Amino acid sequence: MFEHALLGELLGDEAVSTAFSGEAFLAHFCQFEIALTDALGAQGLIDNKSASAIIAGCRSFKPDMQKIRTETVIDGLAVPAFVRELKTHIGDPNQTDVHFGATSQDLLDTALALSLKGINKKFALDISALNEFLQSLIHAYGQNGMMGRTRMQAALPISVSDRVRAWQAPLERHLIRLEKIDSAICVLQLGGAVGTNHVFGEKAVAIADDMAASLELGNPAKQWHTERDNLVEYANWLSMVTGTLGKMGQDFCLMAQQGIDDVVLKGGGSSSAMPHKQNPIAAETLVTLARFNAVQVSAMHQALVHEQERSGSAWALEWMILPNMCEATACALKTANRLTGQVSGMGHAC
């Protein structure tokens, strides 16, 4: 549905979709191979002439996307076909040094980290922008009164600022959480065939240091082939963000009800049968996306179960879930920013 011709604009986010696209991942694969080759040459594991030829070949390489898609059905992932094409492109005598010491998971997990690095910057900017919008609502309407409601029943009077701050405060905490989790997930993966980096011998640490610096990623103390807890914590964070926005959306839906009239929204959705209606579509979408991510989190916990030194099934499950959670979160932030811009009055004065 995120890419649906009719519903994609409502539920998806083009920037996040692009960050997880096949083209983006193949570009990240090339970045990885360049960083690996440069580090191998610097540490003397391949000669400088070969390293220069491979790096030049990576920069001029144009993968055959359709061929890689077809061969992924056989290999279960895109890296083997990518490496075969890259070696053919570089040719003899240097192709034997291509991808030296690395494994498919190193490329895929590092590509994921590179994509998440850009996405997290977008999330931070979008949350900050939303907090500014909410602050502007407090400035414009914060002193207006409204009825506080507990269990959806009238309780005691509150101000608009009381309710808006209940949306705003969690977002501020989410930004703090993001800074911590970003440093844990935007890291290099370099473990080799079984996660021990045995091929690199005593040069393993130096090679990883060089690669992480080149790719502008963190360098973890050890490989994380089967240690997926940080990604699950990130999925929890995504669901917390959309949950916070879902609460805001639910409040807006209730505030906009006829007879309550605690908010006036401009540009609401129309009805095909009742032209007089102005439906709070953006607010409803926030609730939908919050519930979607809340369901997906449990599936990410299923993806923690990696058997032995690598899992195909748990890993593939992760591919299916995490990008969709990221896209839902990006869409929710975009929708929340749009919703706050639709407010033309809040509280009793509206």
C-alpha positions as CSV (number, residue, x, y, z in Angstrom):
1,M,0.0,0.0,0.0
2,F,2.9,2.4,0.6
3,E,3.7,2.3,-3.1
4,H,0.1,2.0,-4.3
5,A,-0.9,4.1,-7.3
6,L,-3.9,5.5,-5.4
7,L,-3.0,5.2,-1.7
8,G,0.7,5.7,-1.8
9,E,0.5,9.5,-1.3
10,L,-1.8,9.0,1.7
11,L,0.2,6.2,3.5
12,G,3.7,6.3,2.1
13,D,6.8,8.6,2.0
14,E,8.9,9.0,-1.2
15,A,12.1,9.9,0.6
16,V,12.1,6.8,2.8
17,S,11.0,4.6,-0.1
18,T,13.9,5.9,-2.2
19,A,16.4,5.3,0.7
20,F,15.3,1.6,0.7
21,S,15.2,1.2,-3.0
22,G,17.2,-1.4,-5.0
23,E,19.2,1.4,-6.6
24,A,20.1,2.9,-3.2
25,F,21.2,-0.5,-1.9
26,L,23.4,-1.2,-4.9
27,A,25.0,2.2,-4.5
28,H,25.7,1.4,-0.9
29,F,27.2,-2.0,-2.0
30,C,29.6,-0.1,-4.2
31,Q,30.5,2.2,-1.3
32,F,31.2,-0.8,0.8
33,E,33.4,-2.4,-1.8
34,I,35.4,0.8,-2.3
35,A,35.9,1.3,1.4
36,L,36.9,-2.4,1.8
37,T,39.3,-2.3,-1.1
38,D,40.9,1.0,0.1
39,A,41.4,-0.5,3.6
40,L,42.8,-3.7,2.2
41,G,45.3,-1.8,0.2
42,A,46.2,0.5,3.1
43,Q,46.9,-2.6,5.3
44,G,48.9,-4.4,2.6
45,L,46.5,-7.3,2.1
46,I,46.2,-6.5,-1.6
47,D,48.7,-4.4,-3.7
48,N,48.0,-0.8,-4.4
49,K,47.8,-1.3,-8.2
50,S,45.0,-3.9,-7.8
51,A,43.2,-1.7,-5.2
52,S,43.3,1.3,-7.5
53,A,41.9,-0.7,-10.4
54,I,39.1,-2.2,-8.2
55,I,38.1,1.2,-6.9
56,A,38.0,2.7,-10.3
57,G,35.9,-0.3,-11.5
58,C,33.4,0.2,-8.6
59,R,33.0,3.8,-9.5
60,S,32.3,3.1,-13.2
61,F,30.1,0.0,-12.5
62,K,26.5,0.0,-13.6
63,P,24.7,-3.1,-12.2
64,D,22.1,-4.9,-14.3
65,M,19.2,-4.5,-11.9
66,Q,16.9,-6.9,-13.7
67,K,19.5,-9.6,-13.8
68,I,20.2,-9.2,-10.1
69,R,16.5,-9.3,-9.3
70,T,16.2,-12.6,-11.2
71,E,19.2,-14.2,-9.6
72,T,18.1,-13.1,-6.2
73,V,15.3,-15.6,-6.4
74,I,17.9,-18.3,-6.6
75,D,20.5,-17.0,-4.2
76,G,18.0,-15.6,-1.6
77,L,19.7,-12.2,-1.6
78,A,21.1,-9.7,-4.1
79,V,24.8,-9.7,-3.1
80,P,26.1,-12.8,-4.9
81,A,24.7,-11.6,-8.3
82,F,26.1,-8.1,-7.6
83,V,29.5,-9.4,-6.7
84,R,29.6,-11.7,-9.8
85,E,28.7,-8.8,-12.1
86,L,31.3,-6.5,-10.4
87,K,34.0,-9.1,-10.8
88,T,33.2,-9.5,-14.4
89,H,33.2,-5.7,-14.9
90,I,36.6,-5.4,-13.3
91,G,38.1,-8.5,-15.0
92,D,41.5,-10.1,-14.7
93,P,43.9,-9.9,-13.1
94,N,42.2,-7.9,-10.3
95,Q,38.9,-9.6,-9.9
96,T,40.2,-12.1,-7.4
97,D,40.8,-9.3,-4.9
98,V,37.2,-8.0,-5.2
99,H,35.1,-8.5,-2.1
100,F,38.1,-10.1,-0.4
101,G,37.3,-11.3,3.2
102,A,33.7,-10.0,3.1
103,T,30.4,-11.8,3.0
104,S,26.9,-11.0,1.7
105,Q,25.6,-10.0,5.1
106,D,28.4,-7.5,5.5
107,L,27.2,-5.6,2.5
108,L,23.5,-5.9,3.2
109,D,23.7,-4.9,6.9
110,T,26.1,-2.0,6.1
111,A,23.8,-0.8,3.3
112,L,20.9,-0.9,5.8
113,A,23.0,1.2,8.3
114,L,23.8,3.7,5.5
115,S,20.1,4.0,4.6
116,L,19.1,4.4,8.2
117,K,21.7,7.1,8.8
118,G,20.0,9.4,6.2
119,I,16.5,8.4,7.3
120,N,17.2,9.3,11.0
121,K,18.4,12.7,10.0
122,K,15.1,13.2,8.3
123,F,13.2,12.0,11.3
124,A,15.1,14.4,13.6
125,L,14.3,17.3,11.3
126,D,10.6,16.4,11.0
127,I,10.2,15.9,14.8
128,S,11.8,19.3,15.4
129,A,9.6,20.9,12.8
130,L,6.5,19.4,14.4
131,N,7.5,20.6,17.8
132,E,7.8,24.1,16.4
133,F,4.3,23.8,14.9
134,L,2.9,22.7,18.2
135,Q,4.7,25.5,20.0
136,S,3.1,27.9,17.6
137,L,-0.4,26.5,18.5
138,I,0.4,27.1,22.2
139,H,1.4,30.7,21.3
140,A,-1.7,31.3,19.3
141,Y,-4.3,29.4,21.4
142,G,-2.7,28.1,24.5
143,Q,-4.6,30.4,26.9
144,N,-8.0,29.4,25.5
145,G,-10.0,27.1,27.7
146,M,-11.5,23.7,26.9
147,M,-13.0,20.8,28.8
148,G,-10.6,18.2,30.1
149,R,-12.0,14.8,29.5
150,T,-11.2,11.5,31.3
151,R,-12.4,8.3,29.8
152,M,-14.0,10.5,27.1
153,Q,-16.3,12.1,29.7
154,A,-16.3,15.8,30.7
155,A,-14.1,16.2,33.8
156,L,-12.6,19.6,34.7
157,P,-11.6,22.6,32.6
158,I,-8.0,22.8,31.2
159,S,-6.2,25.1,28.7
160,V,-5.3,24.3,25.1
161,S,-1.7,24.4,26.2
162,D,-2.3,21.6,28.7
163,R,-3.4,19.3,25.9
164,V,-0.8,20.3,23.3
165,R,2.0,19.9,25.8
166,A,0.9,16.3,26.3
167,W,1.6,15.8,22.6
168,Q,4.8,17.8,22.6
169,A,6.7,16.4,25.6
170,P,7.0,12.8,24.3
171,L,8.4,14.1,21.0
172,E,11.1,15.9,22.8
173,R,12.0,12.6,24.6
174,H,11.9,10.7,21.2
175,L,14.6,13.1,19.9
176,I,16.9,12.2,22.8
177,R,16.2,8.5,22.3
178,L,16.9,8.8,18.6
179,E,20.4,10.2,19.2
180,K,21.3,7.2,21.3
181,I,19.8,4.5,19.1
182,D,21.2,6.1,15.9
183,S,24.7,5.6,17.3
184,A,23.9,1.9,17.9
185,I,22.4,1.1,14.5
186,C,24.3,3.3,12.1
187,V,27.4,1.1,12.3
188,L,29.6,-1.0,10.0
189,Q,29.0,-4.7,9.6
190,L,32.3,-6.5,8.9
191,G,32.4,-10.1,10.1
192,G,33.3,-12.2,7.1
193,A,31.8,-15.7,6.5
194,V,31.0,-16.6,10.2
195,G,31.5,-13.3,11.9
196,T,35.0,-13.8,13.1
197,N,37.0,-11.8,10.5
198,H,39.5,-14.6,10.5
199,V,40.6,-13.9,6.9
200,F,42.0,-10.5,7.9
201,G,44.0,-11.9,10.8
202,E,45.7,-9.2,13.0
203,K,44.7,-6.5,10.5
204,A,41.0,-7.0,11.2
205,V,40.6,-4.1,13.6
206,A,42.6,-1.6,11.4
207,I,40.5,-2.6,8.4
208,A,37.3,-2.1,10.2
209,D,38.5,1.3,11.6
210,D,39.4,2.4,8.1
211,M,36.1,1.3,6.6
212,A,34.0,2.9,9.3
213,A,35.8,6.2,8.9
214,S,35.4,6.1,5.1
215,L,31.7,5.3,5.3
216,E,31.1,7.7,8.2
217,L,29.6,5.0,10.3
218,G,30.2,3.8,13.8
219,N,32.6,0.9,14.4
220,P,31.1,-1.6,16.8
221,A,33.2,-3.6,19.2
222,K,32.2,-6.8,17.3
223,Q,30.1,-7.9,14.4
224,W,26.3,-8.1,14.9
225,H,25.4,-10.7,12.3
226,T,23.0,-12.4,14.8
227,E,22.7,-9.7,17.4
228,R,19.7,-7.8,16.2
229,D,18.5,-6.3,19.5
230,N,19.5,-2.8,18.5
231,L,17.4,-3.0,15.4
232,V,14.4,-4.2,17.5
233,E,15.0,-1.3,19.9
234,Y,14.9,1.0,16.9
235,A,11.6,-0.6,15.8
236,N,10.2,0.1,19.3
237,W,11.3,3.7,18.9
238,L,9.5,3.9,15.5
239,S,6.3,2.6,17.1
240,M,6.6,5.0,20.0
241,V,6.9,7.9,17.6
242,T,3.8,6.9,15.6
243,G,2.0,6.0,18.9
244,T,2.6,9.6,20.1
245,L,1.3,10.9,16.8
246,G,-1.6,8.5,16.9
247,K,-2.6,9.9,20.3
248,M,-2.5,13.4,18.9
249,G,-4.5,12.3,15.9
250,Q,-7.1,10.6,18.1
251,D,-7.5,13.8,20.2
252,F,-7.9,15.9,17.0
253,C,-10.7,13.5,15.8
254,L,-12.5,13.8,19.1
255,M,-11.9,17.6,19.3
256,A,-13.3,18.1,15.8
257,Q,-16.6,16.3,16.5
258,Q,-19.8,18.4,16.1
259,G,-21.0,19.3,19.6
260,I,-17.4,19.3,21.0
261,D,-15.9,21.8,18.5
262,D,-12.6,22.3,20.4
263,V,-10.8,22.7,17.1
264,V,-11.5,24.1,13.7
265,L,-9.6,22.5,10.8
266,K,-9.4,23.9,7.4
267,G,-9.0,21.6,4.3
268,G,-10.7,18.5,5.7
269,G,-11.7,15.6,3.6
270,S,-14.9,15.5,1.7
271,S,-17.6,12.8,1.4
272,S,-18.9,11.4,-1.9
273,A,-22.4,11.2,-0.4
274,M,-22.6,14.1,2.1
275,P,-21.1,17.3,0.7
276,H,-21.5,19.2,4.0
277,K,-19.0,17.0,5.8
278,Q,-15.3,17.9,6.5
279,N,-13.6,14.7,7.6
280,P,-10.4,14.9,9.7
281,I,-8.5,12.7,7.3
282,A,-5.0,13.6,8.5
283,A,-5.9,12.9,12.1
284,E,-7.4,9.6,11.2
285,T,-4.3,8.6,9.2
286,L,-2.1,9.2,12.2
287,V,-4.2,6.7,14.2
288,T,-4.0,4.2,11.3
289,L,-0.2,4.4,11.1
290,A,0.2,4.2,14.8
291,R,-1.8,0.9,14.9
292,F,0.1,-0.4,11.9
293,N,3.5,0.1,13.6
294,A,2.3,-1.3,16.9
295,V,1.5,-4.6,15.1
296,Q,4.8,-4.7,13.2
297,V,6.9,-4.4,16.4
298,S,5.9,-7.9,17.5
299,A,7.1,-9.2,14.2
300,M,10.5,-7.5,14.7
301,H,10.8,-9.4,18.0
302,Q,10.2,-12.6,16.0
303,A,13.2,-11.6,13.8
304,L,15.4,-11.7,16.9
305,V,15.5,-15.5,16.6
306,H,18.6,-16.0,14.5
307,E,19.9,-19.5,14.6
308,Q,23.6,-20.1,15.1
309,E,25.9,-17.7,13.0
310,R,23.4,-16.5,10.5
311,S,19.7,-16.9,9.7
312,G,18.1,-16.7,6.3
313,S,14.5,-16.7,7.5
314,A,14.8,-14.2,10.4
315,W,16.9,-11.9,8.4
316,A,14.4,-11.9,5.5
317,L,11.6,-11.2,7.9
318,E,13.5,-8.1,9.0
319,W,13.7,-6.9,5.4
320,M,9.9,-7.1,5.1
321,I,9.1,-5.3,8.3
322,L,11.6,-2.5,9.2
323,P,11.5,-0.5,5.9
324,N,7.7,-0.4,6.1
325,M,7.9,0.8,9.7
326,C,10.3,3.5,8.7
327,E,8.0,4.6,5.9
328,A,4.9,4.6,8.1
329,T,6.8,6.8,10.6
330,A,7.9,9.2,8.0
331,C,4.4,9.4,6.6
332,A,3.0,10.0,10.1
333,L,5.5,12.8,10.8
334,K,4.6,14.4,7.4
335,T,0.9,14.0,8.1
336,A,1.2,15.5,11.6
337,N,3.0,18.5,10.3
338,R,0.3,19.0,7.7
339,L,-2.4,18.5,10.3
340,T,-1.1,21.2,12.6
341,G,-1.0,23.6,9.6
342,Q,-4.8,23.0,9.1
343,V,-5.7,24.4,12.6
344,S,-7.5,27.7,12.4
345,G,-8.9,27.7,16.0
346,M,-8.6,25.8,19.2
347,G,-10.4,26.0,22.5
348,H,-13.6,27.8,23.5
349,A,-12.7,30.9,21.6
350,C,-12.9,29.0,18.3
